[in-house]
Amino acid sequence: MVRRYDPGRRTRIIDAALRVIAADGIAGLSHRTVAAEADVPLGSTTYHFGSLDELLVAALRRCNENFVQTLRDSGAFAAGAGEAGPEVDLAEELTRLLGRWFAGERGAIELEYELYLAALRRPALRPVAAEWTEEAVELLSRRTDPETARALVALMDGVCLQVLLTGGTFDAPCTREMLARIVDGGG
């Protein structure tokens, strides 16, 4: 199907790249596989993304935006006008968010972490991986100090990676306790 004017093509290519990575991993990603998945000419993928790293950056940025938006929309931060909701227990809300994330399709979490960890070998992805951390820290800093916010992000990452790598299940009570210890200053 030839589309002369197609303002959504770039977005469709990013979405197709995410589907290819979810199905075949980063090793399965090529301009050709993405073009086929997006149902666009091969030249469209190279026009919008000169390299696979550029495409991976866009895909990781999309994943980052989704998670940070979920965090932003949570009860801990949705008090209005950008103010945090102090009446909501932060450790409880973060545990609820992680639980909801793990209750969804596990493949989506694996996709996000595969892209996030690809930054270890692909320097072009490192700034985007760092953006996610900084955005999450900035948001959590509305409820706590920046050092505690950083510790919360690190713990959430660690919990997610352990669950994914071990094939285990998300332990909400244990996670809530660990998060509360950080929020309460190690108590």
Accessible surface in RSA format (square Angstrom, percent):
REM  Atomic radii and reference values for relative SASA: ProtOr
REM  Chains: A
REM  Algorithm: Lee & Richards
REM  Probe-radius: 1.40
REM  Slices: 20
REM RES _ NUM      All-atoms   Total-Side   Main-Chain    Non-polar    All polar
REM                ABS   REL    ABS   REL    ABS   REL    ABS   REL    ABS   REL
RES MET A   1   158.21  81.9  97.79  64.7  60.42 143.9 107.15  91.1  51.06  67.6
RES VAL A   2   133.91  88.1 104.62  94.7  29.29  70.6 105.46  91.6  28.45  77.2
RES ARG A   3    75.74  31.8  62.24  31.7  13.50  32.2  25.82  35.3  49.92  30.3
RES ARG A   4   233.84  98.2 191.52  97.6  42.32 100.8  74.35 101.6 159.48  96.7
RES TYR A   5   184.62  86.2 162.50  92.5  22.12  57.5 128.64  96.7  55.98  69.0
RES ASP A   6    28.75  20.1  11.63  11.6  17.12  40.5   4.85  11.4  23.90  23.8
RES PRO A   7   102.87  75.0  65.76  59.9  37.11 134.9  78.48  64.8  24.39 151.6
RES GLY A   8    31.73  39.1   0.00   N/A  31.73  39.1  29.07  79.8   2.66   6.0
RES ARG A   9    28.43  11.9  28.39  14.5   0.04   0.1   6.59   9.0  21.85  13.2
RES ARG A  10   108.57  45.6 107.91  55.0   0.65   1.6  39.08  53.4  69.49  42.1
RES THR A  11    67.51  48.0  67.42  68.3   0.09   0.2  36.26  48.7  31.24  47.2
RES ARG A  12    70.93  29.8  70.10  35.7   0.83   2.0  59.45  81.2  11.48   7.0
RES ILE A  13     0.00   0.0   0.00   0.0   0.00   0.0   0.00   0.0   0.00   0.0
RES ILE A  14     8.98   5.1   8.98   6.7   0.00   0.0   8.98   6.5   0.00   0.0
RES ASP A  15    47.73  33.4  45.69  45.5   2.03   4.8  12.93  30.4  34.79  34.7
RES ALA A  16     0.00   0.0   0.00   0.0   0.00   0.0   0.00   0.0   0.00   0.0
RES ALA A  17     0.13   0.1   0.13   0.2   0.00   0.0   0.13   0.2   0.00   0.0
RES LEU A  18    23.24  12.9  22.81  16.3   0.43   1.1  23.13  16.2   0.11   0.3
RES ARG A  19   113.42  47.6 106.81  54.4   6.61  15.7  66.19  90.5  47.23  28.6
RES VAL A  20    10.33   6.8   7.61   6.9   2.72   6.5  10.30   9.0   0.03   0.1
RES ILE A  21     1.46   0.8   0.08   0.1   1.39   3.3   0.08   0.1   1.39   3.8
RES ALA A  22    65.11  59.9  30.01  46.3  35.10  79.8  34.85  49.1  30.26  80.2
RES ALA A  23    80.94  74.4  41.33  63.8  39.61  90.1  51.85  73.0  29.10  77.1
RES ASP A  24    92.60  64.9  67.27  67.0  25.33  59.9  21.38  50.3  71.22  71.0
RES GLY A  25    17.53  21.6   0.00   N/A  17.53  21.6  14.06  38.6   3.47   7.8
RES ILE A  26    26.69  15.2  22.11  16.5   4.58  11.0  22.11  15.9   4.58  12.4
RES ALA A  27   109.35 100.5  64.37  99.3  44.98 102.3  77.26 108.8  32.09  85.0
RES GLY A  28    23.06  28.4   0.00   N/A  23.06  28.4  19.94  54.7   3.11   7.0
RES LEU A  29    10.60   5.9   1.43   1.0   9.16  23.0   1.43   1.0   9.16  24.7
RES SER A  30    38.41  32.5  38.30  51.1   0.10   0.2  35.23  75.0   3.17   4.4
RES HIS A  31    31.43  17.2  29.05  20.2   2.38   6.1  27.13  28.0   4.29   5.0
RES ARG A  32   164.86  69.2 162.45  82.8   2.41   5.7  66.27  90.6  98.59  59.8
RES THR A  33    55.72  39.6  49.18  49.9   6.54  15.6  53.17  71.4   2.55   3.9
RES VAL A  34     0.00   0.0   0.00   0.0   0.00   0.0   0.00   0.0   0.00   0.0
RES ALA A  35     5.09   4.7   5.05   7.8   0.03   0.1   5.05   7.1   0.03   0.1
RES ALA A  36    81.17  74.6  50.03  77.2  31.15  70.9  62.58  88.1  18.59  49.3
RES GLU A  37    78.73  45.2  58.10  44.0  20.63  49.1   8.86  17.1  69.87  57.0
RES ALA A  38     7.30   6.7   0.00   0.0   7.30  16.6   2.92   4.1   4.38  11.6
RES ASP A  39    83.30  58.4  78.12  77.8   5.19  12.3  29.88  70.3  53.42  53.3
RES VAL A  40    13.20   8.7   0.00   0.0  13.20  31.8   3.73   3.2   9.47  25.7
RES PRO A  41    72.59  52.9  59.69  54.4  12.90  46.9  71.91  59.4   0.68   4.3
RES LEU A  42    67.83  37.8  60.01  42.9   7.82  19.6  60.01  42.1   7.82  21.0
RES GLY A  43    45.23  55.8   0.00   N/A  45.23  55.8  35.43  97.2   9.80  22.0
RES SER A  44    12.07  10.2   6.67   8.9   5.40  12.4   4.01   8.5   8.06  11.3
RES THR A  45     0.00   0.0   0.00   0.0   0.00   0.0   0.00   0.0   0.00   0.0
RES THR A  46    64.44  45.8  53.68  54.4  10.76  25.7  38.97  52.3  25.47  38.5
RES TYR A  47   177.78  83.0 147.62  84.0  30.16  78.5 107.59  80.9  70.18  86.5
RES HIS A  48    53.58  29.3  35.82  24.9  17.76  45.4  26.07  26.9  27.51  32.0
RES PHE A  49     1.96   1.0   1.96   1.2   0.00   0.0   1.96   1.2   0.00   0.0
RES GLY A  50    56.98  70.3   0.00   N/A  56.98  70.3  25.81  70.8  31.16  69.8
RES SER A  51    46.29  39.1  41.96  56.0   4.33  10.0  41.18  87.7   5.11   7.2
RES LEU A  52    50.01  27.9  45.89  32.8   4.12  10.4  45.89  32.2   4.12  11.1
RES ASP A  53    42.36  29.7  40.98  40.8   1.38   3.3  10.75  25.3  31.62  31.5
RES GLU A  54    90.32  51.9  84.06  63.6   6.26  14.9  35.80  69.3  54.51  44.5
RES LEU A  55     0.21   0.1   0.21   0.2   0.00   0.0   0.21   0.1   0.00   0.0
RES LEU A  56     0.32   0.2   0.24   0.2   0.09   0.2   0.32   0.2   0.00   0.0
RES VAL A  57    28.96  19.1  28.96  26.2   0.00   0.0  28.96  25.2   0.00   0.0
RES ALA A  58    12.05  11.1   5.21   8.0   6.85  15.6   9.59  13.5   2.47   6.5
RES ALA A  59     0.12   0.1   0.12   0.2   0.00   0.0   0.12   0.2   0.00   0.0
RES LEU A  60     2.01   1.1   2.01   1.4   0.00   0.0   2.01   1.4   0.00   0.0
RES ARG A  61    87.50  36.7  87.50  44.6   0.00   0.0  36.88  50.4  50.62  30.7
RES ARG A  62    52.11  21.9  50.48  25.7   1.63   3.9  20.51  28.0  31.60  19.2
RES CYS A  63     7.21   5.5   6.67   7.4   0.54   1.3   2.32   5.9   4.89   5.3
RES ASN A  64     8.20   5.7   7.27   7.0   0.93   2.2   3.56   8.6   4.64   4.5
RES GLU A  65    94.29  54.1  88.08  66.6   6.22  14.8  41.76  80.8  52.53  42.9
RES ASN A  66    79.25  54.7  73.77  71.3   5.48  13.2  22.06  53.1  57.19  55.3
RES PHE A  67    20.17  10.1  16.71  10.3   3.46   9.0  20.17  12.2   0.00   0.0
RES VAL A  68     1.56   1.0   1.56   1.4   0.00   0.0   1.56   1.4   0.00   0.0
RES GLN A  69    78.46  43.9  78.46  57.3   0.00   0.0  37.53  79.9  40.93  31.0
RES THR A  70    50.08  35.6  44.51  45.1   5.57  13.3  23.51  31.6  26.57  40.2
RES LEU A  71     0.98   0.5   0.56   0.4   0.42   1.1   0.81   0.6   0.17   0.5
RES ARG A  72    90.61  38.0  86.78  44.2   3.83   9.1  38.49  52.6  52.13  31.6
RES ASP A  73    90.71  63.5  69.93  69.6  20.79  49.1  28.33  66.7  62.38  62.2
RES SER A  74     4.20   3.6   0.00   0.0   4.20   9.7   4.20   8.9   0.00   0.0
RES GLY A  75    33.49  41.3   0.00   N/A  33.49  41.3  25.91  71.1   7.58  17.0
RES ALA A  76     0.00   0.0   0.00   0.0   0.00   0.0   0.00   0.0   0.00   0.0
RES PHE A  77     6.32   3.2   0.32   0.2   6.00  15.6   0.32   0.2   6.00  17.2
RES ALA A  78    63.19  58.1  30.34  46.8  32.85  74.7  39.59  55.8  23.59  62.5
RES ALA A  79    59.41  54.6  15.84  24.4  43.57  99.1  26.97  38.0  32.45  85.9
RES GLY A  80    38.30  47.2   0.00   N/A  38.30  47.2  35.03  96.1   3.27   7.3
RES ALA A  81   106.60  98.0  52.06  80.3  54.54 124.1  73.88 104.0  32.72  86.7
RES GLY A  82    48.16  59.4   0.00   N/A  48.16  59.4  29.90  82.1  18.26  40.9
RES GLU A  83   116.51  66.9 111.45  84.3   5.06  12.0  36.66  70.9  79.84  65.2
RES ALA A  84    14.90  13.7   4.98   7.7   9.91  22.6   5.29   7.4   9.61  25.5
RES GLY A  85     0.05   0.1   0.00   N/A   0.05   0.1   0.05   0.1   0.00   0.0
RES PRO A  86   104.19  75.9  84.42  77.0  19.76  71.8  84.60  69.8  19.59 121.8
RES GLU A  87   139.59  80.1  99.04  74.9  40.55  96.5  74.06 143.3  65.53  53.5
RES VAL A  88    39.23  25.8  34.92  31.6   4.32  10.4  39.15  34.0   0.08   0.2
RES ASP A  89    71.71  50.2  58.22  58.0  13.49  31.9  32.12  75.6  39.59  39.5
RES LEU A  90     6.59   3.7   3.50   2.5   3.09   7.8   3.50   2.5   3.09   8.3
RES ALA A  91     2.33   2.1   1.82   2.8   0.51   1.2   1.82   2.6   0.51   1.4
RES GLU A  92    85.43  49.0  85.43  64.6   0.00   0.0  36.78  71.1  48.65  39.7
RES GLU A  93    11.04   6.3  10.32   7.8   0.71   1.7   0.65   1.2  10.39   8.5
RES LEU A  94     0.64   0.4   0.55   0.4   0.08   0.2   0.55   0.4   0.08   0.2
RES THR A  95     7.50   5.3   6.87   7.0   0.63   1.5   6.87   9.2   0.63   1.0
RES ARG A  96   103.34  43.4  93.20  47.5  10.14  24.1  69.87  95.5  33.47  20.3
RES LEU A  97     9.63   5.4   5.77   4.1   3.85   9.7   6.09   4.3   3.54   9.5
RES LEU A  98     2.25   1.3   2.10   1.5   0.15   0.4   2.25   1.6   0.00   0.0
RES GLY A  99    21.68  26.7   0.00   N/A  21.68  26.7  16.72  45.9   4.96  11.1
RES ARG A 100   123.64  51.9 111.45  56.8  12.20  29.0  61.67  84.3  61.97  37.6
RES TRP A 101    50.40  20.2  42.10  20.4   8.30  19.5  40.44  21.6   9.96  16.2
RES PHE A 102    27.83  13.9   9.59   5.9  18.24  47.5   9.82   6.0  18.01  51.5
RES ALA A 103    87.93  80.8  46.76  72.2  41.17  93.7  58.42  82.3  29.51  78.2
RES GLY A 104    44.44  54.8   0.00   N/A  44.44  54.8  34.16  93.7  10.28  23.0
RES GLU A 105   136.82  78.6 117.00  88.5  19.82  47.2  50.47  97.6  86.36  70.5
RES ARG A 106    81.80  34.3  77.47  39.5   4.33  10.3  46.87  64.1  34.93  21.2
RES GLY A 107    26.88  33.1   0.00   N/A  26.88  33.1  21.10  57.9   5.78  12.9
RES ALA A 108    46.54  42.8  41.77  64.5   4.77  10.9  46.06  64.9   0.48   1.3
RES ILE A 109     0.53   0.3   0.53   0.4   0.00   0.0   0.53   0.4   0.00   0.0
RES GLU A 110    83.00  47.7  78.44  59.3   4.56  10.9  28.01  54.2  55.00  44.9
RES LEU A 111    21.81  12.1  19.16  13.7   2.64   6.6  21.31  15.0   0.50   1.3
RES GLU A 112    30.09  17.3  28.69  21.7   1.40   3.3   8.44  16.3  21.65  17.7
RES TYR A 113    16.82   7.9  16.61   9.5   0.21   0.5  11.41   8.6   5.41   6.7
RES GLU A 114    66.30  38.1  56.63  42.8   9.67  23.0  29.80  57.6  36.50  29.8
RES LEU A 115     0.00   0.0   0.00   0.0   0.00   0.0   0.00   0.0   0.00   0.0
RES TYR A 116    45.97  21.5  41.65  23.7   4.31  11.2  26.53  19.9  19.44  24.0
RES LEU A 117    68.93  38.4  64.17  45.9   4.76  12.0  65.05  45.7   3.88  10.5
RES ALA A 118    15.02  13.8   3.78   5.8  11.25  25.6  14.55  20.5   0.47   1.2
RES ALA A 119     7.76   7.1   7.37  11.4   0.39   0.9   7.76  10.9   0.00   0.0
RES LEU A 120   130.30  72.6 114.29  81.8  16.01  40.2 115.43  81.1  14.86  40.0
RES ARG A 121   216.85  91.1 189.77  96.7  27.09  64.5  67.23  91.9 149.63  90.7
RES ARG A 122    72.60  30.5  71.48  36.4   1.12   2.7  12.54  17.1  60.06  36.4
RES PRO A 123    85.49  62.3  79.21  72.2   6.28  22.8  79.50  65.6   5.99  37.2
RES ALA A 124    45.87  42.2  26.42  40.8  19.45  44.2  38.25  53.9   7.62  20.2
RES LEU A 125     0.00   0.0   0.00   0.0   0.00   0.0   0.00   0.0   0.00   0.0
RES ARG A 126   117.73  49.4 113.45  57.8   4.29  10.2  48.91  66.8  68.82  41.7
RES PRO A 127    81.19  59.2  71.79  65.4   9.41  34.2  79.38  65.5   1.82  11.3
RES VAL A 128     3.36   2.2   3.36   3.0   0.00   0.0   3.36   2.9   0.00   0.0
RES ALA A 129    13.00  12.0  12.25  18.9   0.75   1.7  12.64  17.8   0.36   1.0
RES ALA A 130    51.70  47.5  44.52  68.7   7.18  16.3  51.08  71.9   0.62   1.6
RES GLU A 131    61.02  35.0  56.72  42.9   4.30  10.2  32.74  63.3  28.28  23.1
RES TRP A 132    21.41   8.6  21.41  10.4   0.00   0.0  18.14   9.7   3.27   5.3
RES THR A 133    29.04  20.7  29.04  29.4   0.00   0.0  22.25  29.9   6.80  10.3
RES GLU A 134    84.88  48.7  82.07  62.1   2.81   6.7  45.23  87.5  39.65  32.4
RES GLU A 135    66.32  38.1  62.79  47.5   3.52   8.4  31.91  61.7  34.41  28.1
RES ALA A 136     0.00   0.0   0.00   0.0   0.00   0.0   0.00   0.0   0.00   0.0
RES VAL A 137     8.17   5.4   8.17   7.4   0.00   0.0   8.17   7.1   0.00   0.0
RES GLU A 138    91.37  52.5  84.98  64.3   6.39  15.2  56.21 108.7  35.16  28.7
RES LEU A 139     0.59   0.3   0.59   0.4   0.00   0.0   0.59   0.4   0.00   0.0
RES LEU A 140     0.00   0.0   0.00   0.0   0.00   0.0   0.00   0.0   0.00   0.0
RES SER A 141    35.75  30.2  17.92  23.9  17.83  41.1  17.16  36.5  18.59  26.0
RES ARG A 142    99.31  41.7  64.33  32.8  34.98  83.3  31.23  42.7  68.08  41.3
RES ARG A 143    55.62  23.4  24.12  12.3  31.50  75.0   7.72  10.5  47.90  29.0
RES THR A 144    29.29  20.8  11.27  11.4  18.02  43.0  16.44  22.1  12.85  19.4
RES ASP A 145    67.77  47.5  57.90  57.6   9.87  23.3  37.50  88.3  30.27  30.2
RES PRO A 146    75.35  54.9  75.09  68.4   0.26   1.0  75.33  62.2   0.02   0.1
RES GLU A 147   126.75  72.8 118.46  89.6   8.29  19.7  68.84 133.2  57.90  47.3
RES THR A 148    23.18  16.5  19.57  19.8   3.61   8.6   3.86   5.2  19.32  29.2
RES ALA A 149     0.00   0.0   0.00   0.0   0.00   0.0   0.00   0.0   0.00   0.0
RES ARG A 150   109.29  45.9 106.21  54.1   3.08   7.3  54.30  74.2  54.99  33.3
RES ALA A 151    40.03  36.8  30.78  47.5   9.25  21.0  37.99  53.5   2.03   5.4
RES LEU A 152     0.00   0.0   0.00   0.0   0.00   0.0   0.00   0.0   0.00   0.0
RES VAL A 153     3.55   2.3   3.55   3.2   0.00   0.0   3.55   3.1   0.00   0.0
RES ALA A 154    64.18  59.0  50.41  77.8  13.77  31.3  56.46  79.5   7.72  20.5
RES LEU A 155    36.48  20.3  30.45  21.8   6.02  15.1  35.96  25.3   0.52   1.4
RES MET A 156     5.67   2.9   5.43   3.6   0.23   0.6   3.47   3.0   2.20   2.9
RES ASP A 157    19.87  13.9  19.51  19.4   0.37   0.9   9.52  22.4  10.35  10.3
RES GLY A 158    27.37  33.8   0.00   N/A  27.37  33.8  26.98  74.0   0.39   0.9
RES VAL A 159    13.04   8.6  11.32  10.2   1.72   4.1  12.24  10.6   0.80   2.2
RES CYS A 160     1.11   0.8   1.11   1.2   0.00   0.0   0.00   0.0   1.11   1.2
RES LEU A 161    41.69  23.2  41.69  29.8   0.00   0.0  41.69  29.3   0.00   0.0
RES GLN A 162   123.26  68.9 121.20  88.6   2.06   4.9  34.62  73.7  88.64  67.2
RES VAL A 163    12.02   7.9  11.03  10.0   0.99   2.4  12.02  10.4   0.00   0.0
RES LEU A 164    26.91  15.0   9.31   6.7  17.61  44.3   9.31   6.5  17.61  47.4
RES LEU A 165   142.83  79.5 109.49  78.3  33.34  83.8 111.65  78.4  31.18  83.9
RES THR A 166   106.74  75.9  69.77  70.7  36.97  88.1  70.87  95.2  35.87  54.2
RES GLY A 167    57.29  70.6   0.00   N/A  57.29  70.6  27.24  74.8  30.05  67.3
RES GLY A 168    27.27  33.6   0.00   N/A  27.27  33.6  26.73  73.4   0.54   1.2
RES THR A 169   123.38  87.7 105.30 106.8  18.08  43.1  77.67 104.3  45.71  69.1
RES PHE A 170    35.51  17.8  11.59   7.2  23.92  62.2  11.59   7.0  23.92  68.5
RES ASP A 171    77.64  54.4  69.69  69.4   7.95  18.8  32.73  77.0  44.91  44.8
RES ALA A 172    38.65  35.5  37.20  57.4   1.44   3.3  37.48  52.8   1.17   3.1
RES PRO A 173   105.31  76.8  91.03  83.0  14.29  51.9  99.47  82.1   5.84  36.3
RES CYS A 174    60.07  45.4  52.15  58.2   7.92  18.6  16.18  41.0  43.88  47.3
RES THR A 175     2.96   2.1   2.96   3.0   0.00   0.0   0.29   0.4   2.67   4.0
RES ARG A 176    71.20  29.9  71.20  36.3   0.00   0.0  28.97  39.6  42.23  25.6
RES GLU A 177    84.12  48.3  83.24  63.0   0.88   2.1  32.34  62.5  51.78  42.3
RES MET A 178    65.37  33.9  63.11  41.8   2.26   5.4  36.07  30.7  29.30  38.8
RES LEU A 179     0.08   0.0   0.08   0.1   0.00   0.0   0.08   0.1   0.00   0.0
RES ALA A 180    14.02  12.9  13.33  20.6   0.69   1.6  14.02  19.7   0.00   0.0
RES ARG A 181   128.40  53.9 126.40  64.4   2.00   4.8  28.38  38.8 100.02  60.6
RES ILE A 182    43.71  24.9  36.61  27.3   7.11  17.1  40.40  29.1   3.32   9.0
RES VAL A 183    49.56  32.6  30.39  27.5  19.17  46.2  30.39  26.4  19.17  52.0
RES ASP A 184   106.73  74.8  74.31  74.0  32.41  76.6  27.13  63.9  79.60  79.4
RES GLY A 185    70.29  86.7   0.00   N/A  70.29  86.7  36.60 100.4  33.69  75.5
RES GLY A 186    59.23  73.0   0.00   N/A  59.23  73.0  30.87  84.7  28.36  63.5
RES GLY A 187    90.58 111.7   0.00   N/A  90.58 111.7  49.24 135.1  41.34  92.6
END  Absolute sums over single chains surface
CHAIN  1 A     9759.8       7501.3       2258.5       5600.1       4159.7
END  Absolute sums over all chains
TOTAL          9759.8       7501.3       2258.5       5600.1       4159.7
